[in-house]
Structure formats: C-alpha cells, structure tokens
C-alpha cells in the first residue's frame, strides 16, 4: 500500500512539474496511513420545491357531513350524503347529534364494535363546520 501511495504522490507532483522528495527508508514497524481523507464534492441543489405543508400518512382521509345518533347507545354516525361512517374517537364536545363536522382519520372496516351502523372510522381530528 505504501508503494502505491508513493506512486500516486509522484504522479501528482509530476503533473505540477515538480519532483517528489526522496522516499523515507522502510521501518520495521507497521506504517500508519497519514493521508488526508478526501472530501466529497457538494451535491447539486435539489430541483424539488420545498414545501411547508405537512404530509399525510398513507390512508388518511378527510370527510364532511352531519352527525346523527346511531341505532345503538353511544354510537355516532357521520352521514356524508353518499356514505355513513361510524365515528370512533371523535371529540364528543364537537361531534354532537345534528352538527355539521369534518373529520380526518382512517377507515377501519375490520374494527370490533357493538355499533352496527356505518363503516368504522378512526378519527384523528374533529372540526366543527357550522357554529
């Protein structure tokens, strides 16, 4: 390895028009590599625009509709006009019977529940639309 380093050093100096210094005599102890690590060139700036809007987790969706009491006690259903979602974990101070709300979360059709109405929907955020 030492010989290769010397050859590379000679080539570098030769390209500059200089002669290399004489090589130090070989010692019996193992030589340590004192070469300077190369610094990689900086990467070019990304062409992708920076965004300040948070990204959503896969499967998260937002639905809007009117809250209705479910057939079973303590069950709240969101009627969107095209679908019914059983609200699981909605803010009960906002999601009250007759309120128009918007919820973000994930549908969870396999969720175990005693409510027998609508597609179960795990709510992450509840927003009231009308005052």
Secondary structure as UniProt FT lines:
FT   HELIX           2..16
FT   TURN            58..59
FT   STRAND          61..69
FT   TURN            73..74
FT   STRAND          76..79
FT   STRAND          84..88
FT   TURN            92..94
FT   TURN            97..98
FT   STRAND          100..107
FT   TURN            109..110
FT   STRAND          119..128
//
